[in-house]
C-alpha cells in the first residue's frame, strides 16, 4: 500500500548493460571429396588425369580429375569451393568408390555436398 505524503517510490533502475560482440575470423573447414558411386556396378576406377594440384583454388563444379573404368570414362567435378590442400590419388592409380580423391579447405564448412552422407 502506498502512503500519502511519503516520498514517491520509483522502480529500481537497472544499470545499462553493454555487450561487446566478439568476432572471429571466418571458420575454415576441410572437406574430403570422395569418389562417389558412378553407377553401372562400378566399384573402382583408374585416375587418368588430374586438373588440380595442391595449393590450387577451385570453385564448385570445376573439373577435378578424369577417371575411367572398363565401362565408362568421366570427368569428376568439385562439390566444393576453396583451396586444394591435399591430393590423395595419383594418375594411373586405381581408386575404390568411397576413397578420398582430394581435400579442400572451405570457408564456413563446405558446399552443397557437405551434408551428403
Helices and strands as residue ranges (DSSP letters): E 28-34, E 44-50, E 57-58, E 63-68, E 73-77, E 82-87, E 94-96, E 100-107, G 112-115
